[in-house]
Amino acid sequence: METRSTDLLSTPNLLLEADAAWRARQYEAAELYYAKALERQDISQSEILAAYPRLAESAYRNEHYHQARIALENWANKETHAVEYAEWERVYLDTMAALGKTERLQNHLQWLLRSTNIPWPTRQEVALWYGEYFRARGDMGRSLDVMDGFYKQAPDDSARLGFERAELEKVRDMSDREIGELAEAVSTDNQWRFPYVLVAFEKGVRNASDKEAWSASWRNLRNLSAKADLVDRTPLTARLAELENEYGVPRVGLALALPLTGPYAKVGVKILRGAGLAQWRLAQDGTDIDLRVINTEAPGWDKRLAELPSHYTVVGGPLRVSAFKQLYGSSSGRRVLEQRAFFTFLASLGELKEGKDAWRFFTSHNDEVRSLVKLAVDELGIKNLAVFYPEEKFGRTMAETFYRESYPLGGRIKGMQSYPSRNLKQWGKSVGKLLKIPANFSENKDAPLTPPDFGAVFLPDGWSQAQTLLPNFFFYEGDQLVFLGPGLWSRALDGVKDIDEHYYRLAVCPGAWWENSDGGRDLQNALTEEGLGHADFWVALGYDFLRFAGRLGPLPSSWDADDVNRRFASAQTMDFSMARISWDADGVASQKLFLFSPVRNGKQLVDADKMAKRIAYAKARRARRVEAYEKRMEEEKAKQKKSVF
């Protein structure tokens, strides 16, 4: 379009020319005509308000950003509500971005989030603009956070629904690289909310590029589509259904290798009861767990495990060390370990490497020791420690573990003494050696003993042995010591009564099960609802493992250890009924255990503050005894001296 001399045109004709240039997208001419028209004195108010938006847009498109900014400001001065219009906001934001006004854009965003006058359609358009702005600058987290902030301000479900559809369309148009970068800003804390859930879902869809990859993505997509906190989940469920029609619904093949006969049958049956409850509950949510149970006490169990169909890629168990050794001790058993991901219910994997050859779904000796040392060092301020252990394999192993784990956590081993596990008559003498009791102790039992140079002692033996051991410490005035016991105590305390609390006020033991925890109560409620009896550690183990395996999902046929280790990030976020287990990037498990003190009819959670007060009281009582003894000795000396004279 050829521009005409503006001086020769009347204001109405000038506006006609400007409108014609605008409709023809001749922005240079439109900018010129509207600018000149706005200088005329005979232009009406309505014509002014119609001209400024087009002048601002034309100037922006012509890269005359300062002219665009001036036009926007003049428009806002003429019409105070101009900033509430999506048209004004869009051109303003584009102009400020082109001028590099980063701080102004940040301030404007905060103003928009605080303002209560901006109508929702404008807010939505602004939110989408800022989302794209931050994404283009590589700030993926801010990009999603901004949209989250505006979405929360939507006045109703209809507004939220429109926002969801607009963002979903944008997400689907993004490249794989862009989706991957955005997905890094999605976490377990926000994955169910808008807009994070849309990004996470699209990322899962892109990952499901073939049948094998689909198996790994299906569980995550299903969770996202079912739990998404959206007004309308239909677009997600519809897309999931398309993929399920194309690739099928994966079945999670899971085997449990448990003792169902013999001396450990009761334990195996409890684990199976918990697993059965979890299988039923998952089925109600649409997760199909194809469960097989192998009795490890029956001859040829390892062969039957090896003959299971290939989709049984995950195995829970075995429960006994001897059964696990049977597997990795033979070439055929080694092949089974290579074909299936084993999550043993054992404290250690023996000769195998955790996170590579197999995995652990059970409390380790390290877990027990770490929990005890952290309590002593961090909460009770006791850094000097001792170990008193029985001369047998378990005792030696636990003593070595305690020694190894203590130093990195700030503990120092000041004493270590063994005792013959089956010769009870020697236990008292062994305690005396640990406490450095003088040989002439029996000659003057009224004299206070020198306190040991440690404040806590680890006793890796069973509960029945502890009942005999602790009185020996009290005999040698060790009542101010903290006694650290293994998890064996915790399990035994679930079934004992009439404990003499006098000896156990400063005793502590770790455990993975606490019936009054949130998870413990939830499990008991679920068992009660189905008429399946009482919860305990073994029931919780089966219940948690099967739910965990369901979240882990079916492994691809060509899986390796890295595939399993990568899945822990999402699988371990479940709510555990027992103490939470977590896995690091290398697949090594650790469990944050509960800590208990024995009480008259069982056990209760440790109260570190109360325990510290009890320690202080015991020390003060001993100090009074020492003071009284020394005073008595001084008085006797004075009497003897007086009698001499």
VORO-917322 format. One record per residue (C-alpha): residue number from 1; x negated, y, z; residue in one letter. Coordinates in steps of 0.02 Angstrom, whole numbers. Each point is the difference from the previous one (the first is absolute). Example, Ala and Ser with C-alpha at 12.3 -4.5 7.8 and 13.67 -1.06 7.14 Angstrom:
2
1, -615, -225, 390, a
2, -69, 172, -33, s
This chain:
645
1, 0, 0, 0, m
2, -66, 170, -49, e
3, 4, 128, 139, t
4, 87, 165, -32, r
5, -49, 169, 69, s
6, 83, 11, 170, t
7, 9, 190, -6, d
8, 121, -6, -147, l
9, 121, -117, 89, l
10, 137, 48, 119, s
11, 2, -90, 165, t
12, 144, -118, -52, p
13, -89, -42, -163, n
14, -166, -21, 91, l
15, 81, -125, 116, l
16, 77, -90, -149, l
17, -173, -16, -78, e
18, -71, -59, 166, a
19, 136, -132, 19, d
20, -27, -60, -178, a
21, -188, -17, 29, a
22, 34, -94, 162, w
23, 117, -123, -83, r
24, -126, -27, -139, a
25, -136, -29, 131, r
26, -100, 145, -69, q
27, -69, 42, 170, y
28, -120, 137, -54, e
29, 141, 99, -80, a
30, 118, -40, 143, a
31, -126, 64, 128, e
32, -25, 161, -98, l
33, 186, 34, -26, y
34, 54, -38, 179, y
35, -142, 104, 72, a
36, 50, 149, -107, k
37, 185, -22, 37, a
38, -33, 3, 186, l
39, -83, 171, -20, e
40, 161, 75, -71, r
41, 108, 108, 112, q
42, 164, -56, -77, d
43, -21, -185, 36, i
44, 133, -68, 117, s
45, -26, -93, 161, q
46, 68, -163, -72, s
47, -116, 18, -150, e
48, -148, 30, 116, i
49, 36, -158, 98, l
50, 15, -100, -162, a
51, -161, 73, -73, a
52, -122, -28, 145, y
53, 11, -192, 2, p
54, -35, -6, -187, r
55, -139, 127, 11, l
56, -85, -99, 139, a
57, 17, -164, -96, e
58, -61, 76, -164, s
59, -150, 83, 84, a
60, -47, -165, 84, y
61, 10, -95, -164, r
62, -107, 134, -81, n
63, -128, -26, 141, e
64, 30, 179, 58, h
65, 5, -59, 181, y
66, -15, 169, 84, h
67, 143, 66, -107, q
68, 102, -154, 50, a
69, -36, 32, 184, r
70, 52, 183, -13, i
71, 160, -49, -89, a
72, 42, -126, 137, l
73, -32, 127, 137, e
74, 106, 132, -87, n
75, 137, -128, -24, w
76, -3, -43, 186, a
77, 4, 186, 44, n
78, 153, 24, -108, k
79, 87, -159, 59, e
80, -41, -55, 177, t
81, 66, -176, -31, h
82, -113, -28, -151, a
83, -120, -107, 103, v
84, 141, -122, 32, e
85, 13, -41, -186, y
86, -91, -153, -67, a
87, -44, 103, -155, e
88, -89, 133, 104, w
89, -92, -128, 107, e
90, -59, -103, -148, r
91, -76, 148, -94, v
92, -72, 71, 161, y
93, -85, -164, 46, l
94, -67, -27, -175, d
95, -66, 179, -3, t
96, -85, -10, 169, m
97, -80, -165, -49, a
98, -63, 76, -163, a
99, -73, 147, 97, l
100, -85, -120, 121, g
101, 93, 70, 150, k
102, -22, -156, 108, t
103, 26, 84, 167, e
104, 155, 91, -60, r
105, 72, -165, -61, l
106, -36, -81, 169, q
107, 84, 144, 92, n
108, 148, -3, -118, h
109, 23, -185, 30, l
110, 5, 26, 188, q
111, 125, 141, -23, w
112, 111, -110, -109, l
113, -2, -141, 128, l
114, 51, 122, 139, r
115, 129, 96, -100, s
116, 182, -44, 25, t
117, 70, 101, -145, n
118, -74, -91, -149, i
119, 133, -109, -80, p
120, -37, -186, -20, w
121, -15, -6, -192, p
122, -138, 131, 13, t
123, -84, -94, 142, r
124, 1, -161, -99, q
125, -80, 81, -151, e
126, -130, 85, 111, v
127, -38, -166, 88, a
128, -29, -88, -167, l
129, -111, 144, -56, w
130, -108, -5, 156, y
131, -9, -189, -9, g
132, -71, 12, -174, e
133, -113, 146, 48, y
134, -86, -93, 142, f
135, -10, -161, -100, r
136, -88, 91, -143, a
137, -124, 67, 127, r
138, -36, -176, 66, g
139, 86, 27, 168, d
140, 112, -152, -9, m
141, 47, -2, 183, g
142, 58, 182, -4, r
143, 93, -32, -161, s
144, 109, -133, 82, l
145, 11, 90, 169, d
146, 73, 156, -81, v
147, 140, -98, -82, m
148, 30, -92, 163, d
149, 19, 168, 88, g
150, 126, 69, -125, f
151, 96, -165, -9, y
152, 32, 9, 187, k
153, 83, 170, -28, q
154, 124, -65, -128, a
155, 176, 50, 56, p
156, 86, -164, -41, d
157, -17, -171, -82, d
158, 49, 68, -169, s
159, -146, 121, 4, a
160, -119, -135, 59, r
161, 60, -117, -135, l
162, -39, 127, -136, g
163, -173, 26, 73, f
164, -31, -188, 5, e
165, 49, -22, -182, r
166, -107, 146, -58, a
167, -154, -63, 93, e
168, 28, -180, -56, l
169, 2, 57, -181, e
170, -165, 93, 26, k
171, -81, -147, 87, v
172, 48, -121, -138, r
173, -77, 116, -131, d
174, -168, 6, 90, m
175, -152, -97, -58, s
176, -69, -150, 95, d
177, -145, 108, 57, r
178, 115, 136, 67, e
179, 109, -127, 92, i
180, -154, -82, 73, g
181, -65, 166, 66, e
182, 167, 48, 74, l
183, 20, -172, 81, a
184, -156, 33, 104, e
185, 102, 129, 97, a
186, 132, -131, 47, v
187, -23, -77, 172, s
188, 92, -120, 115, t
189, 72, 152, 90, d
190, 83, 79, -153, n
191, 23, -143, -125, q
192, 189, -11, 23, w
193, 35, 187, -22, r
194, 26, 110, -151, f
195, -104, 29, -104, p
196, -133, -122, 63, y
197, 111, -151, -24, v
198, 26, 43, -185, l
199, -188, 9, -27, v
200, -32, -162, 96, a
201, 136, -90, -97, f
202, -63, 62, -169, e
203, -176, -52, 49, k
204, 65, -175, 37, g
205, 90, -6, -166, v
206, -160, 47, -93, r
207, -95, -133, 97, n
208, 124, -134, -56, a
209, -74, -11, -173, s
210, 15, -190, -16, d
211, 70, -150, 93, k
212, -152, -24, 110, e
213, -9, 184, 50, a
214, 189, -2, 24, w
215, -15, -127, 140, s
216, -111, 119, 96, a
217, 113, 152, -30, s
218, 171, -77, 22, w
219, 6, 0, 190, r
220, -52, 182, 11, n
221, 124, 55, -134, l
222, 139, -94, 86, r
223, -37, 83, 168, n
224, -9, 172, -78, l
225, 163, -20, -96, s
226, 90, -67, 154, a
227, -66, 123, 129, k
228, -21, 159, -101, a
229, 75, 148, 95, d
230, 89, 69, -153, l
231, 176, 51, -41, v
232, -1, -121, -146, d
233, -112, -153, -6, r
234, 85, -64, -157, t
235, -138, 53, -122, p
236, -126, -99, 103, l
237, 107, -155, 23, t
238, 46, 3, -184, a
239, -182, 8, -53, r
240, -43, -140, 121, l
241, 140, -106, -73, a
242, -70, 28, -175, e
243, -171, -61, 56, l
244, 76, -149, 90, e
245, 93, -48, -159, n
246, -162, 15, -98, e
247, -120, -87, 120, y
248, 114, -94, 121, g
249, 13, 12, 190, v
250, -160, -63, 81, p
251, 18, -128, 139, r
252, -120, 7, 145, v
253, -69, -176, 22, g
254, -57, -24, 179, l
255, -63, -154, 93, a
256, -17, -20, 187, l
257, -130, -127, 60, a
258, 54, -39, 179, l
259, -5, -143, 126, p
260, 179, -65, 8, l
261, -42, -161, 94, t
262, -127, -40, 133, g
263, -57, 105, 150, p
264, 21, 168, -89, y
265, 169, -36, -78, a
266, 94, 119, 117, k
267, -111, 143, -56, v
268, 21, -43, -184, g
269, 189, -10, 18, v
270, 5, 171, 84, k
271, -99, 78, -142, i
272, 118, -82, -124, l
273, 151, 67, 95, r
274, -65, 178, -15, g
275, -42, -27, -184, a
276, 174, -69, -34, g
277, 81, 154, 76, l
278, -109, 113, -107, a
279, 40, -101, -157, q
280, 186, 18, 33, w
281, -12, 187, 32, r
282, -104, 30, -156, l
283, 125, -99, -102, a
284, 137, 119, 57, q
285, -105, 141, -74, d
286, -23, -93, -164, g
287, -178, -63, 28, t
288, -14, -183, -46, d
289, -133, -91, 102, i
290, -29, -176, -65, d
291, -64, -81, 160, l
292, -82, -170, 19, r
293, -60, -71, 165, v
294, -145, -122, 10, i
295, -26, -101, 161, n
296, -187, 8, 34, t
297, 14, -147, 122, e
298, 58, -118, -138, a
299, -132, -97, -99, p
300, -34, 72, -173, g
301, 70, 172, 41, w
302, -141, 87, -93, d
303, 39, -101, -157, k
304, 184, 48, 9, r
305, -51, 182, 18, l
306, -111, -12, -153, a
307, 142, -78, -102, e
308, 122, 144, 31, l
309, 51, 96, -158, p
310, -117, 141, -48, s
311, 118, 140, 54, h
312, -31, -47, 182, y
313, -147, 118, 5, t
314, 8, 50, 185, v
315, -22, -118, 148, v
316, 30, 38, 184, g
317, -106, -107, 114, g
318, -69, -118, 49, p
319, 17, 21, 187, l
320, -137, -119, 59, r
321, -186, 20, -31, v
322, -18, -185, -42, s
323, 129, 14, -139, a
324, -88, 151, -75, f
325, -168, -88, 7, k
326, 79, -144, -92, q
327, 37, 119, -142, l
328, -165, 90, -20, y
329, -99, -154, 45, g
330, 44, -92, -161, s
331, -16, 42, -184, s
332, 187, -29, -30, s
333, 43, 111, 148, g
334, -115, 136, -66, r
335, 95, -3, -163, r
336, 163, 24, 94, v
337, -76, 151, 89, l
338, -52, 73, -168, e
339, 173, -26, -75, q
340, 102, 73, 143, r
341, -18, 149, 117, a
342, -10, -72, 176, f
343, 52, 106, 149, f
344, -54, -108, 146, t
345, 75, 3, 173, f
346, -175, -12, 74, l
347, -113, 117, 98, a
348, -138, -19, -131, s
349, -32, -81, -169, l
350, -152, -97, 54, g
351, -124, -15, -143, e
352, 110, 94, -124, l
353, -9, 187, -34, k
354, 153, 97, 53, e
355, 74, 107, -139, g
356, -81, -106, -135, k
357, 23, -187, 31, d
358, 156, 18, 109, a
359, 89, 123, 115, w
360, 56, 6, 180, r
361, 175, 28, 70, f
362, -45, -25, 181, f
363, -88, 82, 147, t
364, -190, -14, -6, s
365, -120, -10, 146, h
366, -64, 169, -57, n
367, 174, 75, 14, d
368, 15, -61, 179, e
369, -172, 62, 51, v
370, 18, 170, -84, r
371, 165, 34, 88, s
372, -77, -40, 170, l
373, -160, 99, -26, v
374, 95, 152, -64, k
375, 110, -2, 155, l
376, -150, -13, 117, a
377, -110, 128, -88, v
378, 123, 125, -72, d
379, 142, -1, 126, e
380, -79, -56, 164, l
381, -172, 76, -28, g
382, -89, -165, 38, i
383, -150, -21, -114, k
384, -100, -128, 99, n
385, 73, -173, -29, l
386, -38, -181, 40, a
387, 47, -171, -70, v
388, 36, -156, 104, f
389, 32, -146, -116, y
390, 24, -189, 6, p
391, -135, -113, -72, e
392, 103, -64, -146, e
393, 27, 52, -182, k
394, 145, 122, 22, f
395, -83, 87, 147, g
396, -166, 19, -89, r
397, 84, 63, -160, t
398, 103, 130, 94, m
399, -151, 55, 103, a
400, -101, 27, -159, e
401, 145, 96, -79, t
402, 17, 111, 153, f
403, -186, 36, 1, y
404, -1, 40, -186, r
405, 156, 110, 0, e
406, -34, 98, 160, s
407, -149, 104, -53, y
408, 79, 85, -153, p
409, 147, 49, 111, l
410, -109, 78, 135, g
411, -11, -147, 120, g
412, -161, -64, 80, r
413, -21, -179, 60, i
414, -78, 6, 173, k
415, 31, -180, 50, g
416, 28, -168, -84, m
417, 21, -164, 93, q
418, 68, -171, -48, s
419, 81, -132, 110, y
420, 30, -188, -22, p
421, 178, -9, -65, s
422, 42, -165, 88, r
423, -97, 18, 162, n
424, 112, 111, 106, l
425, -115, -15, 151, k
426, -134, 98, -92, q
427, 113, 143, -53, w
428, -22, 98, 160, g
429, -190, -11, -11, k
430, 6, 57, -182, s
431, 106, 150, 49, v
432, -129, 39, 134, g
433, -139, -2, -130, k
434, 96, 120, -113, l
435, 30, 119, 146, l
436, -180, -21, 63, k
437, 57, -53, 173, i
438, -151, -13, 118, p
439, -51, -172, 62, a
440, 29, 49, 182, n
441, 179, 56, -32, f
442, 73, -133, 114, s
443, -108, 58, 147, e
444, 87, 168, 12, n
445, 167, 1, -89, k
446, 50, 162, 86, d
447, -132, 98, -96, a
448, 72, 81, -158, p
449, -76, -69, -160, l
450, -84, 110, -128, t
451, 128, 29, -138, p
452, -43, -68, -173, p
453, -67, 117, -134, d
454, 151, -34, -111, f
455, 182, 48, 18, g
456, 88, -134, -104, a
457, -32, -184, -33, v
458, 61, -103, -148, f
459, 64, -175, 45, l
460, 29, -101, -160, p
461, 90, -149, 75, d
462, 178, -60, 22, g
463, 128, 67, 122, w
464, -9, -149, 118, s
465, -189, 21, 11, q
466, 22, 186, 34, a
467, 108, -40, 151, q
468, -149, -90, 76, t
469, -135, 121, -59, l
470, 70, 167, 58, l
471, 11, -43, 186, p
472, -188, -35, -7, n
473, -31, 178, -58, f
474, 108, 66, 142, f
475, -99, -107, 123, f
476, -155, 96, -55, y
477, 88, 169, 13, e
478, 33, 16, -186, g
479, 174, 71, 26, d
480, -47, 164, -87, q
481, -45, -90, -162, l
482, 114, -2, -152, v
483, 24, -179, -62, f
484, 15, -15, -188, l
485, 83, -160, -58, g
486, 28, -75, -175, p
487, 163, -21, -93, g
488, 19, -172, 79, l
489, 57, 88, 158, w
490, 134, 97, -91, s
491, 80, -154, -77, r
492, -7, -94, 167, a
493, 80, 145, 93, l
494, 157, -17, -106, d
495, 43, -156, 100, g
496, -67, 25, 176, v
497, 80, 65, 160, k
498, -48, 40, 180, d
499, -170, 74, -45, i
500, -101, 64, 148, d
501, -14, 180, -60, e
502, -136, 39, 128, h
503, -134, -72, -114, y
504, 66, 73, -163, y
505, 31, 184, 33, r
506, -154, 39, -105, l
507, 17, -144, -124, a
508, 34, 29, -186, v
509, 29, -115, -147, c
510, 45, 33, -184, p
511, 146, -73, -96, g
512, 84, 12, -168, a
513, 178, -21, 66, w
514, 103, 112, 112, w
515, 184, -39, 8, e
516, 46, 176, 53, n
517, -86, 86, -146, s
518, 111, 73, -136, d
519, -49, -140, -118, g
520, 27, -132, 133, g
521, 175, 62, 39, r
522, 44, 10, -185, d
523, -54, -180, -25, l
524, 98, -60, 151, q
525, 155, 91, -62, n
526, -19, -83, -170, a
527, -21, -172, 80, l
528, 150, 27, 114, t
529, 107, 54, -147, e
530, -38, -163, -90, e
531, 7, -108, 157, g
532, -183, -50, -13, l
533, -57, 11, 180, g
534, -136, 102, 83, h
535, -146, 92, -77, a
536, -181, -30, 47, d
537, -170, 24, -81, f
538, 12, -152, -114, w
539, 174, 45, -63, v
540, -62, 178, -31, a
541, -151, -68, -95, l
542, 111, -96, -122, g
543, 124, 143, -16, y
544, -133, 131, -35, d
545, -102, -109, -117, f
546, 144, -45, -115, l
547, 56, 181, -12, r
548, -180, 52, -32, f
549, -19, -131, -138, a
550, 161, 63, -79, g
551, -72, 175, -7, r
552, -164, -68, -66, l
553, 98, -70, -147, g
554, -41, -137, -124, p
555, -182, -3, -53, l
556, -44, -8, -185, p
557, -64, -166, -66, s
558, -175, 70, -19, s
559, -5, 85, 171, w
560, -160, 31, 96, d
561, -44, 66, 173, a
562, 2, 180, -60, d
563, 181, -20, -58, d
564, 50, -56, 175, v
565, -101, 135, 88, n
566, 79, 137, -105, r
567, 174, -55, 50, r
568, -31, 23, 186, f
569, 20, 188, -15, a
570, 188, -17, -26, s
571, 34, -171, 78, a
572, -68, 46, 172, q
573, 115, 151, 20, t
574, 142, -114, 57, m
575, 69, 4, 177, d
576, -81, -141, 98, f
577, 89, -90, 141, s
578, -166, -45, 80, m
579, -152, 114, 15, a
580, -37, 82, -168, r
581, -131, -79, -111, i
582, -93, 106, -127, s
583, -126, -43, -134, w
584, -142, 106, -63, d
585, -49, 20, -184, a
586, -105, -159, 13, d
587, 145, -104, 63, g
588, -63, -15, 179, v
589, 142, 0, 127, a
590, 8, 85, 169, s
591, 141, 4, 126, q
592, 40, 135, 126, k
593, 48, -104, 150, l
594, 108, 35, 151, f
595, -88, 2, 169, l
596, 81, -81, 151, f
597, -25, -17, 187, s
598, 60, -155, 94, p
599, 144, 34, 120, v
600, 99, -111, 116, r
601, 115, -74, -132, n
602, -102, 17, -159, g
603, -80, 153, -75, k
604, 27, 184, -37, q
605, -84, 127, -113, l
606, -157, 78, 71, v
607, 14, 176, 68, d
608, -178, 65, -13, a
609, 33, 148, 116, d
610, 69, -112, 137, k
611, -145, -119, -23, m
612, -126, 142, 16, a
613, 83, 52, 163, k
614, -9, -178, 65, r
615, -186, -6, -42, i
616, -28, 164, 91, a
617, 100, -65, 150, y
618, -102, -161, 6, a
619, -163, 97, -6, k
620, 59, 121, 134, a
621, 51, -146, 112, r
622, -171, -78, -21, r
623, -83, 168, 37, a
624, 99, 10, 163, r
625, -56, -175, 46, r
626, -181, 44, -35, v
627, 16, 159, 102, e
628, 79, -93, 145, a
629, -134, -134, -6, y
630, -141, 127, -4, e
631, 79, 95, 145, k
632, 14, -161, 99, r
633, -182, -41, -36, m
634, -53, 174, 58, e
635, 99, -22, 161, e
636, -79, -169, 32, e
637, -173, 73, -30, k
638, 39, 140, 120, a
639, 56, -125, 134, k
640, -155, -105, -24, q
641, -110, 154, 14, k
642, 90, 56, 158, k
643, -18, -171, 81, s
644, -186, 3, -31, v
645, -19, 160, 99, f
